[in-house]
């Protein structure tokens, strides 16, 4: 193909089709700048020279860019590799430069993407699309006959190609020639070899050039070929309305062949599909009011599936993009109400096409560049339409585009003066939350705090619901500072549904609060709602309290199953062992009973449940919070110790010899604190019965041995007498009568 092909801004791909009759091959291609698809026609000069097709190929190469029509294939660039300087230059690629002086290179023509007519017919297009394809053939040839005063002279399936939009377009100008003033030598010398014989009119086969020139009309030869082509398009089954017209087109009498334009009056072409296509053909020159009406009526046609995917994606969508870009990029046009209304009418069908006809990367490629432009228009109607389609954008755009092109522009809606737009912005943002970056998530939380003071009650209600949805995506620090205050603020809202939503959101976010937070912060915030004036709020509040208490019960049972830590960092003995105040086990009691031993292990083999440690927040959970159905029993906390009994006065021991004056009772005349002996009232003290403690039996707070363990005989000071039963006759407490002698 030669290295000179690299000068083209297009890359040439695989071969798709070979046109053997004229020496051209069809290739796939791409534009190097943006990767958009193109078609590339390539003709090799050495091969053309051998088959005597070089002259017709050069003739086509020269004329393909001269004619511009909606039904003529659009040419992007041309290149003769023997003359790289002429790439894309229409004047340089004249017959003089493409002469037979250089026959070693290639002829390259880059066009819009297309396929051959036969390849399109194999897809079995519906009748309305076939009729539109035939109409395109007639319109392109009529343009050539009436406007250019030329005859194509090579009408056959290889001379028509179909674009991605479903438009049949004219191509292959190898034999194009004028009639008036004489036909050119390319047609006269090569016409018989280039055009397939079934498509040659009788006068061409018989070489009656004088009869053709005598009429001085350009349509006669092409009309005959069109009649044959119609039969080919319909596979030999010509529709009834066209049968008579085809017979007239194929008449051997050259003077009786009609022009092609009246053929379009056939009712076969009158379809809704055709009406839409005709509107699109003249769309560029229509006034704004007509365009608005067209976009408004387009949505019902799309929903009724009157428009195929090819037409919607490759013909209508480009017009939409062009209109939006033209309006959004011009400040003077964007501020005009009429043009903003046009954009508003474009959005529904544009998003419908994107949702139903674009897949994967195609959606991103076609619509992503328009999103930021559309958000820049200061119009509430346009903004509202965009916000309703945010869930669709989330499905197709990547996270970067969602953060930069969608979230950043839409944040202005949170502070808009329209309450409806603020609420719509809030609802649209919900689908964006999982895709937001950390800074944007923090930014969103600040907007939500502002919205909790909004004048609209519905916005405040939706905001508190939003907080529960946002909670999983917040950082731990932000969640601890933001979540509960937001719920508490909403629980005090004067709007009843807002308070109800706050309670429901609190329950939905309960997994983000620990047990200490539930007990000390969440429950105190919820319980005031139990006496709310609204019955549904009270009902929800009690339900919330029950759920939160259930979580606390579970936490209490979990703590009860853990060993209790001691002050020195060790682990306390199981709750079944009763210890002294100092923590040492009791070795006996005041009555000389056997020391108390821990109860034996249950026969089931299960270890006794250890006492639950105190939580870090201080103090155990209340015992009433324990589940009544739980199989584990916690040991109740011991009651406060009662004051010890008053000890009886101790008689002087004969072994003791206290120092004079230091007997602890004072002198004779001193007030010893007991008063006179006669002033002491008798105290009836029942004699305590000695209760032996069986081995393994737990001692309770009511047992006398509790004080015996704490203040046993071993702990009594020497010389102190024990209390004796006092009868009715000995009701007084006797004091010692003999006082120690005072020191000299």
Wavefront OBJ file of the C-alpha trace (Angstrom):
o trace
v 0.000 0.000 0.000
v 3.042 2.209 0.310
v 4.412 4.197 3.218
v 2.715 7.350 1.953
v -0.584 6.100 3.413
v 0.734 7.064 6.857
v 0.220 10.725 5.957
v -3.527 10.206 6.267
v -5.103 10.981 9.661
v -6.826 7.598 9.407
v -5.656 4.038 9.960
v -6.620 1.292 7.508
v -7.846 -2.007 8.933
v -9.048 -5.349 7.612
v -10.609 -5.823 4.210
v -14.380 -6.218 4.263
v -15.379 -6.594 0.625
v -13.834 -6.662 -2.866
v -15.628 -4.981 -5.783
v -14.328 -7.178 -8.589
v -16.137 -5.298 -11.353
v -14.237 -2.032 -10.775
v -11.125 -3.118 -8.827
v -11.859 -1.447 -5.476
v -11.686 -3.110 -2.043
v -13.545 -1.979 1.073
v -11.649 -1.837 4.400
v -12.464 -0.962 7.976
v -10.734 2.112 9.372
v -10.429 4.478 12.310
v -9.687 8.122 12.790
v -6.360 8.411 14.589
v -7.391 11.324 16.797
v -10.507 9.927 18.473
v -10.839 6.338 17.211
v -14.141 6.979 15.403
v -14.978 4.415 12.732
v -14.640 5.082 9.003
v -14.650 3.057 5.791
v -11.677 3.065 3.435
v -11.789 2.225 -0.295
v -8.456 1.137 -1.735
v -7.530 0.505 -5.393
v -4.101 -0.774 -6.346
v -2.858 0.788 -9.573
v -0.733 -2.148 -10.804
v -3.714 -4.523 -10.565
v -6.031 -1.978 -12.178
v -3.627 -1.469 -15.073
v -3.600 -5.183 -15.834
v -7.403 -5.407 -15.873
v -7.864 -2.190 -17.846
v -9.793 -0.623 -14.987
v -7.301 2.068 -14.057
v -9.027 4.819 -16.046
v -12.508 4.232 -14.543
v -10.946 4.033 -11.055
v -9.166 7.330 -11.566
v -12.403 8.838 -12.906
v -14.222 7.786 -9.758
v -11.343 9.023 -7.584
v -11.695 12.446 -9.175
v -15.479 12.789 -9.027
v -16.348 11.227 -5.652
v -15.715 14.453 -3.713
v -17.414 16.764 -6.195
v -20.991 15.920 -5.271
v -22.581 16.587 -1.886
v -26.038 15.271 -1.140
v -27.711 13.546 1.850
v -27.949 10.358 -0.248
v -24.432 10.429 -1.686
v -21.697 8.790 0.390
v -19.731 11.407 2.341
v -15.983 11.535 1.628
v -13.612 12.517 4.444
v -10.249 12.319 2.646
v -8.551 11.021 -0.518
v -4.944 10.056 -1.210
v -2.947 9.057 -4.255
v 0.168 7.469 -2.773
v 2.151 8.446 -5.880
v 1.387 12.062 -4.999
v 1.149 12.371 -1.175
v 0.926 16.171 -1.397
v -2.515 15.819 -2.948
v -4.014 14.043 0.062
v -7.460 15.487 0.617
v -6.865 18.280 -1.934
v -9.674 18.214 -4.428
v -7.881 20.419 -6.950
v -4.678 18.399 -6.800
v -6.479 15.156 -7.466
v -7.516 16.065 -10.968
v -7.338 13.874 -14.020
v -4.014 15.387 -14.894
v -2.379 14.206 -11.683
v -4.010 10.794 -11.755
v -2.896 9.949 -15.241
v -1.077 6.858 -16.262
v 2.304 8.462 -15.644
v 2.466 6.836 -12.185
v 0.973 3.360 -11.870
v 2.808 1.915 -8.872
v 0.894 3.319 -5.914
v -2.617 3.128 -4.473
v -5.755 5.190 -4.636
v -7.319 5.638 -1.180
v -10.714 7.159 -0.373
v -11.925 7.550 3.240
v -15.702 7.771 3.744
v -18.288 7.513 6.486
v -18.805 3.946 7.813
v -20.856 1.846 5.422
v -21.611 -1.661 4.171
v -22.578 -2.920 0.750
v -26.197 -2.959 -0.330
v -26.260 -6.756 -0.557
v -24.853 -7.090 2.985
v -27.613 -4.840 4.274
v -30.313 -6.768 2.416
v -29.134 -9.965 4.086
v -30.165 -8.513 7.459
v -33.820 -8.621 6.266
v -34.787 -4.999 6.976
v -38.519 -4.310 7.495
v -40.645 -3.023 4.583
v -40.596 0.618 5.712
v -36.792 0.588 5.774
v -36.667 -1.027 2.332
v -39.004 1.652 1.017
v -36.799 4.360 2.535
v -33.708 2.776 0.990
v -35.344 2.785 -2.430
v -36.358 6.400 -1.901
v -32.729 7.246 -1.201
v -31.709 5.663 -4.505
v -34.304 7.662 -6.409
v -33.440 10.952 -4.672
v -29.698 10.643 -5.241
v -30.102 9.805 -8.936
v -32.655 12.582 -9.428
v -30.151 15.033 -7.914
v -27.489 13.827 -10.347
v -29.865 14.088 -13.321
v -31.589 17.373 -12.502
v -28.938 19.374 -10.627
v -25.640 18.090 -12.010
v -26.929 17.256 -15.540
v -25.081 13.966 -15.427
v -25.978 10.364 -15.998
v -24.551 7.831 -13.565
v -24.461 5.031 -16.139
v -23.434 2.390 -13.546
v -26.569 1.773 -11.482
v -26.162 -1.679 -9.888
v -25.908 -3.173 -6.361
v -22.149 -2.404 -6.173
v -22.834 1.304 -6.683
v -24.877 1.733 -3.475
v -23.762 1.501 0.111
v -25.726 1.658 3.368
v -24.615 3.718 6.347
v -25.020 2.747 9.988
v -28.088 4.967 10.156
v -29.820 2.842 7.505
v -29.513 5.350 4.657
v -28.812 3.939 1.170
v -26.290 6.209 -0.577
v -24.978 6.497 -4.098
v -21.352 5.644 -4.946
v -19.112 4.436 -7.774
v -18.814 7.322 -10.211
v -16.538 5.365 -12.561
v -18.730 6.000 -15.628
v -20.502 9.249 -14.776
v -20.912 11.322 -17.924
v -22.811 14.269 -19.296
v -25.245 13.679 -22.151
v -25.588 17.097 -23.672
v -22.571 17.976 -25.738
v -21.403 14.395 -26.063
v -20.590 11.576 -23.656
v -17.045 11.238 -22.317
v -14.679 8.560 -23.554
v -14.500 6.800 -20.141
v -18.129 5.759 -20.486
v -17.852 4.922 -24.164
v -14.664 2.851 -23.796
v -15.220 1.061 -20.464
v -19.002 1.089 -19.904
v -19.588 -2.367 -21.325
v -16.934 -3.943 -19.017
v -17.743 -2.090 -15.800
v -21.549 -2.258 -15.594
v -23.083 -5.748 -15.179
v -24.966 -6.687 -18.339
v -28.442 -7.164 -16.718
v -28.313 -3.508 -15.672
v -27.397 -2.193 -19.135
v -30.295 -0.732 -21.126
v -30.969 -2.154 -24.623
v -29.574 0.934 -26.383
v -26.290 0.570 -24.486
v -25.970 -3.066 -25.481
v -26.744 -2.160 -29.092
v -24.366 0.853 -28.912
v -27.043 3.252 -30.166
v -25.354 6.357 -28.795
v -27.107 8.595 -31.305
v -30.506 7.613 -29.918
v -29.374 8.559 -26.419
v -27.926 11.897 -27.428
v -30.945 12.702 -29.605
v -33.187 12.775 -26.521
v -30.702 14.974 -24.656
v -31.943 13.607 -21.336
v -29.883 12.175 -18.490
v -32.358 9.764 -16.875
v -33.076 7.250 -19.636
v -30.263 4.739 -19.103
v -30.377 5.004 -15.303
v -34.189 4.553 -15.226
v -33.884 1.147 -16.877
v -31.219 0.083 -14.361
v -33.398 1.251 -11.441
v -36.250 -0.983 -12.595
v -33.901 -3.975 -12.495
v -32.509 -2.915 -9.125
v -36.000 -2.700 -7.554
v -36.594 -6.320 -8.436
v -33.224 -7.183 -6.833
v -34.030 -5.282 -3.633
v -37.343 -7.081 -3.126
v -35.929 -10.453 -4.103
v -38.100 -10.725 -7.224
v -41.316 -10.129 -5.230
v -42.102 -6.565 -6.257
v -44.867 -4.944 -4.139
v -48.156 -4.354 -5.948
v -47.995 -0.542 -5.968
v -44.600 -0.703 -7.703
v -45.235 -3.355 -10.306
v -46.687 -1.039 -12.941
v -43.933 1.538 -12.355
v -41.232 -1.104 -12.752
v -42.714 -2.220 -16.059
v -42.567 1.343 -17.370
v -38.989 1.762 -16.181
v -37.859 -1.372 -18.010
v -39.560 -0.678 -21.309
v -37.243 -1.120 -24.324
v -38.556 2.108 -25.766
v -36.143 4.743 -24.506
v -38.647 7.522 -25.105
v -41.262 5.900 -22.808
v -39.119 5.629 -19.714
v -40.335 8.053 -17.078
v -38.261 10.253 -14.844
v -37.482 8.893 -11.389
v -38.835 11.696 -9.184
v -42.583 10.938 -9.817
v -41.965 7.423 -8.526
v -41.916 8.836 -4.959
v -45.661 9.560 -5.194
v -46.305 5.843 -4.784
v -48.199 5.157 -1.500
v -45.541 2.553 -0.654
v -43.254 5.359 0.502
v -45.824 7.108 2.719
v -44.972 5.732 6.176
v -44.338 7.264 9.632
v -40.742 6.156 9.272
v -40.426 8.152 6.063
v -41.940 11.264 7.668
v -39.362 11.220 10.451
v -36.557 10.714 7.945
v -37.724 13.648 5.839
v -37.888 15.886 8.896
v -34.320 14.941 9.755
v -33.142 15.750 6.235
v -34.341 19.339 6.557
v -33.656 19.677 10.262
v -30.592 21.910 9.964
v -32.473 24.691 8.164
v -35.652 24.577 10.262
v -36.484 27.409 12.724
v -36.183 26.831 16.460
v -39.933 26.535 16.948
v -40.113 23.705 14.417
v -37.197 21.919 16.085
v -38.882 22.158 19.480
v -42.040 20.628 18.049
v -40.021 17.833 16.445
v -38.221 16.919 19.692
v -41.511 17.034 21.558
v -43.156 14.543 19.154
v -40.100 12.304 18.936
v -40.576 10.650 22.322
v -43.884 8.928 21.430
v -42.295 7.578 18.242
v -39.401 6.128 20.208
v -41.701 4.532 22.760
v -43.839 3.067 19.961
v -40.644 1.557 18.448
v -41.211 3.321 15.143
v -37.549 4.274 15.080
v -34.968 1.476 14.781
v -31.781 1.447 16.798
v -29.564 2.332 13.822
v -31.529 5.451 13.055
v -31.768 6.525 16.700
v -28.069 6.097 17.472
v -26.407 7.152 14.233
v -28.781 9.784 12.912
v -30.935 11.310 15.647
v -28.415 11.258 18.493
v -25.733 13.147 16.491
v -28.285 15.885 15.787
v -29.072 16.065 19.492
v -25.419 16.355 20.431
v -24.821 19.027 17.844
v -27.780 21.098 19.057
v -26.808 20.805 22.747
v -23.179 21.696 22.115
v -24.122 24.677 19.969
v -26.473 26.060 22.623
v -24.378 25.317 25.726
v -21.104 26.624 24.365
v -22.525 30.015 23.413
v -23.351 32.380 26.264
v -25.569 34.546 24.097
v -27.666 31.578 22.924
v -27.749 29.824 26.289
v -29.398 32.778 28.001
v -32.323 32.847 25.566
v -35.468 31.165 26.801
v -36.360 29.677 23.422
v -33.085 27.777 23.078
v -33.223 26.565 26.675
v -36.656 25.191 25.907
v -35.191 23.302 22.956
v -32.601 21.694 25.233
v -35.373 20.778 27.664
v -37.263 19.022 24.855
v -34.110 17.187 23.737
v -33.340 15.608 27.123
v -36.166 13.004 27.386
v -35.587 11.378 23.952
v -31.818 11.658 24.362
v -31.808 9.733 27.636
v -34.319 7.268 26.226
v -31.949 6.505 23.357
v -29.064 6.217 25.785
v -30.975 3.827 28.036
v -32.523 1.568 25.378
v -30.153 1.744 22.416
v -26.652 2.362 23.811
v -24.631 -0.312 25.554
v -21.511 -0.093 27.733
v -18.815 2.153 26.367
v -21.120 3.593 23.700
v -23.148 5.375 26.393
v -20.032 6.875 27.951
v -18.611 7.923 24.603
v -21.773 9.568 23.314
v -23.358 11.157 26.395
v -20.620 11.693 28.967
v -19.237 14.869 27.285
v -22.718 16.428 27.354
v -23.443 15.988 31.066
v -21.197 18.744 32.382
v -22.432 21.080 29.624
v -26.060 20.453 30.543
v -25.443 21.097 34.248
v -23.949 24.469 33.334
v -27.311 25.754 32.035
v -29.048 27.865 34.657
v -32.525 26.498 34.141
v -34.582 24.653 36.759
v -36.458 22.588 34.181
v -33.236 21.303 32.635
v -31.712 20.682 36.067
v -34.785 18.743 37.165
v -34.671 16.530 34.067
v -30.996 15.816 34.703
v -31.563 14.958 38.365
v -34.237 12.427 37.451
v -31.704 10.629 35.238
v -28.887 10.434 37.810
v -29.611 6.717 38.525
v -29.155 6.039 34.805
v -25.843 7.908 34.813
v -24.672 5.888 37.810
v -25.175 2.670 35.845
v -22.953 3.729 32.948
v -20.428 6.376 34.040
v -17.249 5.667 35.975
v -16.588 7.040 39.470
v -14.390 9.864 38.227
v -17.083 11.160 35.873
v -19.742 10.840 38.561
v -17.714 12.884 41.043
v -16.472 15.566 38.658
v -19.222 15.863 36.027
v -22.315 15.005 38.069
v -21.890 15.542 41.829
v -19.858 18.743 41.752
v -22.272 20.675 39.466
v -25.416 19.382 41.174
v -24.367 20.537 44.662
v -25.695 23.996 43.876
v -29.171 22.474 44.027
v -28.904 22.025 47.811
v -29.023 25.805 48.289
v -31.466 26.617 45.491
v -34.382 28.858 46.382
v -36.849 26.321 44.985
v -37.892 23.745 47.575
v -38.875 21.249 44.896
v -35.407 21.416 43.344
v -33.708 21.041 46.749
v -35.755 17.938 47.468
v -35.093 16.524 43.999
v -31.368 17.144 44.453
v -31.445 15.289 47.774
v -33.232 12.273 46.291
v -30.937 12.165 43.244
v -27.802 12.238 45.409
v -28.779 9.027 47.188
v -27.770 6.867 44.220
v -24.407 8.654 44.035
v -23.372 7.940 47.645
v -21.577 4.580 47.038
v -19.471 6.172 44.294
v -18.408 9.396 46.005
v -14.855 10.038 47.094
v -14.110 10.683 50.773
v -13.865 14.495 50.373
v -17.161 14.598 48.486
v -18.805 12.411 51.127
v -17.720 14.840 53.841
v -18.959 17.714 51.678
v -22.323 16.005 51.298
v -22.654 15.527 55.059
v -22.276 19.284 55.580
v -25.062 19.955 53.098
v -27.277 17.482 54.947
v -26.753 19.226 58.262
v -27.925 22.459 56.651
v -30.984 20.767 55.209
v -32.095 19.682 58.693
v -32.994 23.332 59.264
v -34.818 23.652 55.939
v -38.166 25.396 55.838
v -39.742 22.469 53.988
v -40.856 19.714 56.366
v -40.614 17.056 53.660
v -36.966 17.960 53.049
v -36.149 17.651 56.755
v -37.857 14.257 56.835
v -35.990 12.970 53.797
v -32.734 14.322 55.189
v -32.891 12.224 58.360
v -33.664 9.159 56.245
v -30.672 10.055 54.083
v -28.411 10.022 57.160
v -29.152 6.351 57.797
v -28.292 5.569 54.164
v -25.112 7.611 54.336
v -23.874 6.083 57.620
v -22.103 3.009 56.116
v -20.059 5.265 53.840
v -18.826 7.685 56.510
v -15.549 7.394 58.347
v -15.626 6.246 61.970
v -14.791 9.678 63.301
v -17.359 11.480 61.142
v -20.018 8.928 61.978
v -19.496 9.319 65.727
v -19.800 13.108 65.498
v -22.599 13.355 62.953
v -25.030 10.468 63.183
v -26.604 10.582 66.655
v -26.859 14.400 66.834
v -28.674 14.351 63.504
v -31.167 11.782 64.795
v -31.681 13.639 68.073
v -32.273 16.878 66.202
v -34.921 15.186 64.073
v -36.618 13.612 67.128
v -37.337 17.125 68.335
v -38.715 18.294 64.988
v -42.278 19.700 65.152
v -43.237 17.696 62.029
v -44.600 14.304 63.121
v -43.360 12.266 60.102
v -39.891 13.683 60.703
v -39.844 12.418 64.298
v -41.170 9.080 63.141
v -38.473 8.876 60.456
v -35.830 9.757 63.060
v -36.825 6.787 65.232
v -36.875 4.437 62.262
v -33.502 5.710 61.045
v -32.025 5.270 64.512
v -33.006 1.616 64.497
v -31.676 1.192 60.981
v -28.310 2.583 62.076
v -28.162 0.798 65.445
v -25.221 -1.360 64.334
v -23.058 1.778 64.384
v -23.563 2.334 68.137
v -21.788 0.303 70.819
v -23.487 -0.954 73.989
v -22.189 1.897 76.100
v -23.421 4.444 73.574
v -26.834 2.804 73.399
v -27.201 2.810 77.163
v -25.854 6.290 77.833
v -26.835 8.250 74.714
v -29.247 6.526 72.345
v -31.811 5.272 74.849
v -32.002 8.601 76.729
v -32.620 10.291 73.392
v -35.354 7.851 72.351
v -37.323 7.547 75.582
v -38.817 11.085 75.497
v -40.628 10.037 72.337
v -42.521 7.433 74.373
v -44.767 10.250 75.565
v -44.966 12.007 72.198
v -48.355 13.542 71.361
v -48.561 11.453 68.171
v -49.666 7.846 68.691
v -47.604 6.449 65.812
v -44.487 8.132 67.189
v -45.119 6.648 70.643
v -45.624 3.204 69.132
v -42.400 3.467 67.159
v -40.549 4.782 70.197
v -41.572 1.796 72.339
v -40.560 -0.516 69.532
v -37.188 1.202 69.355
v -36.719 0.958 73.117
v -37.506 -2.762 73.031
v -35.006 -3.359 70.257
v -32.299 -1.368 71.987
v -32.896 -3.090 75.325
v -32.658 -6.424 73.603
v -29.203 -5.430 72.377
v -28.244 -4.440 75.915
v -29.499 -7.765 77.311
v -27.368 -9.583 74.790
v -24.379 -7.502 75.835
v -25.104 -8.198 79.514
v -25.204 -11.939 78.900
v -21.963 -11.706 76.990
v -20.335 -9.886 79.891
v -21.698 -12.424 82.385
v -19.874 -15.179 80.537
v -16.506 -13.443 81.011
v -14.242 -13.850 84.139
v -14.395 -10.912 86.543
v -11.119 -8.950 86.748
v -9.752 -8.046 90.208
v -8.031 -4.898 91.344
v -4.580 -6.420 91.001
v -5.265 -7.499 87.415
v -6.043 -11.123 88.234
v -9.245 -13.072 87.801
v -11.708 -13.356 90.680
v -12.917 -16.784 91.843
v -16.255 -18.002 90.583
v -19.343 -16.367 91.978
v -20.209 -19.495 94.047
v -17.264 -18.984 96.482
v -17.921 -16.477 99.232
v -14.819 -14.719 100.496
v -14.034 -12.447 103.392
v -13.877 -8.712 103.089
v -10.185 -8.938 102.442
v -10.746 -11.425 99.686
v -9.414 -14.480 101.600
v -11.672 -17.525 101.835
v -13.479 -18.094 105.132
v -11.826 -20.710 107.337
v -14.531 -20.992 109.971
v -17.251 -19.225 111.905
v -17.865 -17.967 115.394
v -19.615 -21.146 116.422
v -16.769 -23.411 115.502
v -18.495 -24.809 112.431
v -16.507 -26.431 109.718
v -15.027 -24.065 107.150
v -17.254 -23.312 104.181
v -16.111 -24.966 100.983
v -17.132 -24.158 97.405
v -20.075 -26.184 96.111
v -19.231 -29.304 94.131
v -19.342 -29.141 90.335
v -22.737 -29.971 88.827
v -23.283 -33.489 87.647
v -23.723 -32.278 84.111
v -20.031 -31.429 83.947
v -20.621 -27.738 83.197
v -18.397 -25.296 84.973
v -20.133 -22.768 87.234
v -20.741 -19.445 85.551
v -18.137 -16.878 86.643
v -19.232 -13.482 87.774
v -19.458 -10.845 85.041
v -16.797 -8.119 85.122
v -17.740 -4.506 85.422
v -17.880 -2.760 82.070
v -15.526 0.033 81.223
v -18.326 2.565 81.544
v -18.593 1.799 85.297
v -21.021 -0.487 87.150
v -22.861 -3.568 86.031
v -26.063 -3.557 84.044
v -29.093 -3.801 86.299
v -30.213 -7.264 87.262
v -33.693 -6.665 85.845
v -32.154 -6.514 82.399
v -31.179 -10.169 82.569
v -33.345 -12.493 80.550
v -35.758 -14.546 82.665
v -35.442 -17.463 80.283
v -31.658 -17.548 80.366
v -30.116 -20.759 81.586
v -27.248 -18.844 83.195
v -27.859 -17.436 86.716
v -25.871 -14.534 87.960
v -24.991 -14.242 91.679
v -26.843 -11.263 93.220
v -24.681 -8.557 94.641
v -24.339 -8.816 98.461
v -26.417 -6.421 100.554
v -24.622 -3.703 102.514
v -23.040 -5.000 105.696
v -25.057 -4.182 108.877
v -23.213 -2.524 111.740
v -21.498 -5.055 114.007
v -23.202 -5.875 117.370
v -22.164 -3.925 120.383
v -19.552 -5.896 122.280
v -20.200 -6.708 125.962
v -17.877 -5.214 128.607
v -14.939 -7.385 129.392
v -14.159 -8.473 132.983
v -10.597 -7.920 134.072
v -8.477 -10.913 133.495
v -6.394 -12.206 136.380
v -3.479 -12.541 134.010
v -3.626 -8.965 132.998
v -1.992 -6.177 135.026
v -2.741 -2.920 133.310
v -0.614 0.012 134.101
v -2.055 2.389 136.676
v -3.948 5.230 135.176
v -3.879 3.668 131.731
v -6.833 1.350 131.958
v -8.842 3.056 129.257
v -11.781 3.779 131.583
v -10.615 6.974 133.252
v -10.652 7.883 136.925
v -13.368 7.491 139.495
v -14.775 10.880 138.947
v -14.271 10.917 135.214
v -17.216 10.657 132.925
v -16.441 7.363 131.307
v -19.165 7.685 128.719
v -21.272 4.912 130.231
v -22.903 6.867 132.974
v -23.938 5.453 136.271
v -24.627 1.776 136.528
v -28.163 2.443 137.615
v -28.825 4.495 134.526
v -28.259 1.593 132.168
v -31.528 0.227 130.829
v -31.828 -3.526 130.529
v -31.360 -4.884 127.008
v -33.150 -8.066 126.025
v -30.778 -9.946 123.798
v -31.955 -13.365 122.619
v -29.394 -16.069 122.752
v -28.264 -16.915 119.229
v -28.623 -20.540 118.350
v -25.542 -22.128 116.926
v -26.276 -23.278 113.402
v -23.747 -25.671 112.004
v -22.894 -25.045 108.394
v -22.860 -28.107 106.261
v -19.938 -28.583 103.956
v -20.584 -27.083 100.519
v -23.540 -24.958 101.673
v -23.420 -21.326 100.709
v -23.740 -18.838 103.498
v -26.242 -16.059 103.068
v -26.365 -12.586 104.440
v -28.946 -13.704 107.077
v -26.690 -16.349 108.634
v -25.094 -15.437 111.954
v -21.957 -17.063 110.761
v -21.476 -14.225 108.305
v -20.302 -12.020 111.168
v -18.620 -14.943 112.761
v -16.477 -15.235 109.697
v -15.750 -11.577 109.692
v -15.442 -11.049 113.420
v -14.682 -14.568 114.645
v -13.145 -15.546 117.935
v -9.768 -15.460 116.369
v -10.281 -11.792 115.633
v -11.447 -10.833 119.190
v -9.064 -8.860 121.382
v -7.655 -10.649 124.383
v -9.687 -10.389 127.516
v -12.972 -9.452 125.821
v -15.885 -11.552 127.057
v -18.496 -12.968 124.829
v -22.126 -12.002 125.123
v -24.223 -14.226 127.374
v -27.965 -14.666 127.405
v -29.651 -12.252 129.699
v -32.655 -13.466 131.629
v -35.604 -11.402 132.836
v -34.030 -10.947 136.260
v -30.649 -9.963 134.903
v -31.642 -7.312 132.472
v -28.909 -4.860 133.332
v -25.544 -4.765 131.734
v -23.051 -5.138 134.603
v -20.014 -2.924 134.623
v -16.806 -3.863 136.497
v -16.901 -2.651 140.138
v -13.219 -2.893 140.914
v -11.183 -0.199 139.345
v -7.472 -0.448 138.902
v -5.374 1.548 141.294
v -4.145 4.819 140.007
v -0.464 5.300 139.790
v 1.140 7.190 142.616
l 1 2 3 4 5 6 7 8 9 10 11 12 13 14 15 16 17 18 19 20 21 22 23 24 25 26 27 28 29 30 31 32 33 34 35 36 37 38 39 40 41 42 43 44 45 46 47 48 49 50 51 52 53 54 55 56 57 58 59 60 61 62 63 64 65 66 67 68 69 70 71 72 73 74 75 76 77 78 79 80 81 82 83 84 85 86 87 88 89 90 91 92 93 94 95 96 97 98 99 100 101 102 103 104 105 106 107 108 109 110 111 112 113 114 115 116 117 118 119 120 121 122 123 124 125 126 127 128 129 130 131 132 133 134 135 136 137 138 139 140 141 142 143 144 145 146 147 148 149 150 151 152 153 154 155 156 157 158 159 160 161 162 163 164 165 166 167 168 169 170 171 172 173 174 175 176 177 178 179 180 181 182 183 184 185 186 187 188 189 190 191 192 193 194 195 196 197 198 199 200 201 202 203 204 205 206 207 208 209 210 211 212 213 214 215 216 217 218 219 220 221 222 223 224 225 226 227 228 229 230 231 232 233 234 235 236 237 238 239 240 241 242 243 244 245 246 247 248 249 250 251 252 253 254 255 256 257 258 259 260 261 262 263 264 265 266 267 268 269 270 271 272 273 274 275 276 277 278 279 280 281 282 283 284 285 286 287 288 289 290 291 292 293 294 295 296 297 298 299 300 301 302 303 304 305 306 307 308 309 310 311 312 313 314 315 316 317 318 319 320 321 322 323 324 325 326 327 328 329 330 331 332 333 334 335 336 337 338 339 340 341 342 343 344 345 346 347 348 349 350 351 352 353 354 355 356 357 358 359 360 361 362 363 364 365 366 367 368 369 370 371 372 373 374 375 376 377 378 379 380 381 382 383 384 385 386 387 388 389 390 391 392 393 394 395 396 397 398 399 400 401 402 403 404 405 406 407 408 409 410 411 412 413 414 415 416 417 418 419 420 421 422 423 424 425 426 427 428 429 430 431 432 433 434 435 436 437 438 439 440 441 442 443 444 445 446 447 448 449 450 451 452 453 454 455 456 457 458 459 460 461 462 463 464 465 466 467 468 469 470 471 472 473 474 475 476 477 478 479 480 481 482 483 484 485 486 487 488 489 490 491 492 493 494 495 496 497 498 499 500 501 502 503 504 505 506 507 508 509 510 511 512 513 514 515 516 517 518 519 520 521 522 523 524 525 526 527 528 529 530 531 532 533 534 535 536 537 538 539 540 541 542 543 544 545 546 547 548 549 550 551 552 553 554 555 556 557 558 559 560 561 562 563 564 565 566 567 568 569 570 571 572 573 574 575 576 577 578 579 580 581 582 583 584 585 586 587 588 589 590 591 592 593 594 595 596 597 598 599 600 601 602 603 604 605 606 607 608 609 610 611 612 613 614 615 616 617 618 619 620 621 622 623 624 625 626 627 628 629 630 631 632 633 634 635 636 637 638 639 640 641 642 643 644 645 646 647 648 649 650 651 652 653 654 655 656 657 658 659 660 661 662 663 664 665 666 667 668 669 670 671 672 673 674 675 676 677 678 679 680 681 682 683 684 685 686 687 688 689 690 691 692 693 694 695 696 697 698 699 700 701 702 703 704 705 706 707 708 709 710 711 712 713 714 715 716 717 718 719 720 721 722 723 724 725 726 727 728 729 730 731 732 733 734 735 736 737 738 739 740 741 742 743 744
